[in-house]
Amino acid sequence: MSERDLAEAIAIDAETRTHGHGDHKDELRLWLRLLTCTNLIEAEIRSRLRERFNVTLPRFDLMAQLEKAPDGMTLGELSRRMMVSAGNVTGLVDRLVQDGLLERHAAPADRRSSLVKLTAKGRESFATMADAHGDWIGDFFDQLEGGDMKDLMRLLGRTKASVRRAMEQGDTQGNEE
């Protein structure tokens, strides 16, 4: 597919066909474009992790959190960082312990809590997956030219700030009623 064909295909996609309602058609199209990009990338990462490493994205994410914490983390900390329930984390940890990728011990500060960390096998396995993951992300964005990535990062930073402001205003407006 030529660059022109690709540009035309992108120009006529689900987001640009969306008609929307009211005064926010452009905002709706932008939100759908961001959502589509996120979903495309996530689906491909899930597929590649499963095909190449026989691992799920949640397992990869859990190992990524532990890779940043060489002394380990409690299940509660993992749950908060991953923004999932403690039950989900427990199930993931149980399977990774069975696979020899994690070890679980009673937390020194609170014997009722479990502290989990990557084993040597887990660190090695995660490093291999993380290298591949980084290459995949690089491939996904390799069509961006010159300052495109810098511009996109700047604009997404502004978008993130705008969303946070709207969330704060929504919280304030919700409390006034």
C-alpha positions in Angstrom: 0.0 0.0 0.0 1.4 3.3 -1.0 1.7 6.3 1.4 -1.2 8.0 -0.4 -3.4 4.9 -0.2 -2.6 4.6 3.5 -3.4 8.3 4.1 -6.7 7.9 2.2 -7.6 4.7 4.2 -6.9 6.6 7.4 -8.9 9.6 6.3 -12.0 7.4 5.7 -12.1 5.4 8.9 -14.7 4.9 11.6 -13.7 8.0 13.5 -14.1 10.4 10.5 -17.4 8.8 9.5 -18.8 9.5 12.9 -21.4 12.3 12.7 -21.8 12.9 16.4 -24.3 15.2 18.0 -24.3 18.7 19.2 -21.3 21.0 19.3 -18.6 18.4 20.0 -18.2 16.4 16.7 -14.5 17.1 16.5 -13.9 16.1 20.1 -15.9 12.9 19.6 -13.8 12.0 16.5 -10.6 12.7 18.4 -11.7 10.5 21.3 -12.6 7.7 18.9 -9.3 8.0 17.1 -7.4 7.8 20.4 -9.5 4.8 21.5 -9.0 3.1 18.2 -5.3 3.5 18.3 -5.1 2.2 21.9 -7.3 -0.8 21.1 -5.3 -1.7 17.9 -2.0 -1.6 19.8 -3.3 -3.4 22.8 -4.9 -6.2 20.7 -1.7 -6.7 18.8 0.5 -6.7 21.9 -1.9 -9.3 23.5 -1.7 -11.5 20.4 2.1 -11.3 20.1 2.7 -12.0 23.8 0.4 -15.0 23.6 1.9 -16.3 20.4 5.6 -15.7 21.1 5.7 -16.2 24.9 2.5 -17.9 25.9 1.8 -15.2 28.4 -1.1 -12.8 28.9 -0.9 -9.0 29.0 -2.0 -9.0 32.7 0.9 -11.4 33.5 3.3 -9.2 31.6 2.0 -6.1 33.3 2.4 -7.7 36.8 5.9 -8.8 36.0 6.7 -5.2 34.7 5.6 -3.8 38.1 7.8 -6.2 40.0 10.8 -5.6 37.7 10.7 -2.0 38.9 10.6 -3.2 42.5 13.5 -5.6 43.0 12.8 -5.9 46.7 9.3 -7.0 45.9 5.8 -5.7 46.6 2.8 -6.7 48.6 -0.3 -7.9 46.8 -2.1 -4.7 47.9 0.6 -2.5 46.3 0.4 -4.5 43.1 -3.4 -4.2 43.0 -3.2 -0.4 43.4 -0.5 0.0 40.8 -2.2 -2.2 38.3 -5.7 -0.8 39.1 -7.3 -4.2 39.4 -8.9 -6.1 42.3 -6.8 -7.9 44.9 -8.5 -11.2 43.7 -7.2 -10.7 40.2 -3.7 -10.1 41.5 -3.8 -13.1 43.7 -4.8 -15.4 40.8 -2.0 -14.0 38.6 0.6 -14.3 41.3 -0.5 -17.9 42.1 0.0 -18.9 38.4 3.4 -17.1 38.1 4.6 -18.7 41.4 3.6 -22.1 40.0 5.6 -21.3 36.8 8.7 -20.5 38.9 8.7 -16.8 37.8 7.7 -15.3 41.2 8.4 -16.1 44.8 6.1 -15.3 47.6 7.0 -14.7 51.3 5.4 -13.2 54.3 6.0 -9.4 54.4 8.5 -8.6 57.2 6.5 -5.6 58.4 3.2 -7.4 58.4 3.2 -11.2 58.5 -0.5 -11.3 57.3 0.6 -9.7 54.0 2.5 -11.5 51.2 5.5 -10.0 49.5 6.2 -11.2 46.0 9.1 -10.6 43.7 10.6 -12.0 40.5 12.8 -15.0 40.7 16.0 -15.2 38.6 14.0 -17.1 36.0 11.3 -14.5 36.2 13.8 -11.6 35.7 15.3 -13.4 32.7 11.9 -14.2 31.2 10.6 -10.7 31.7 13.8 -9.2 30.2 13.3 -11.2 27.0 9.6 -10.3 26.8 10.4 -6.6 27.5 13.0 -6.4 24.7 10.5 -7.9 22.3 7.7 -5.6 23.6 10.0 -2.5 23.1 10.7 -3.6 19.5 7.0 -4.0 18.8 6.2 -0.6 20.1 9.0 0.8 18.0 7.6 -0.9 14.9 4.1 0.5 15.6 5.4 4.1 15.6 8.1 3.8 12.9 5.9 5.6 10.3 6.1 8.8 12.3 8.5 11.2 10.8 10.9 13.8 12.2 9.3 15.8 14.9 5.9 13.9 14.7 6.6 11.9 17.9 7.7 15.0 19.8 4.6 16.9 18.6 2.3 14.1 19.4 3.8 13.7 22.9 3.3 17.5 23.4 -0.3 17.4 22.2 -1.1 14.3 24.2 0.4 16.0 27.3 -2.0 18.9 26.7 -4.8 16.5 26.2 -4.1 14.7 29.5 -4.0 18.0 31.3 -7.3 19.0 29.7 -8.9 15.8 30.8 -7.6 16.1 34.4 -9.0 19.7 34.5 -12.4 18.5 33.3 -12.4 15.7 35.8 -11.6 18.2 38.6 -14.3 20.5 37.5 -16.7 17.6 37.3 -15.9 16.7 40.8 -16.5 20.2 41.9 -19.7 20.6 40.0 -20.9 17.2 41.4 -20.4 18.4 44.9 -22.3 21.6 44.5 -25.6 19.9 43.6 
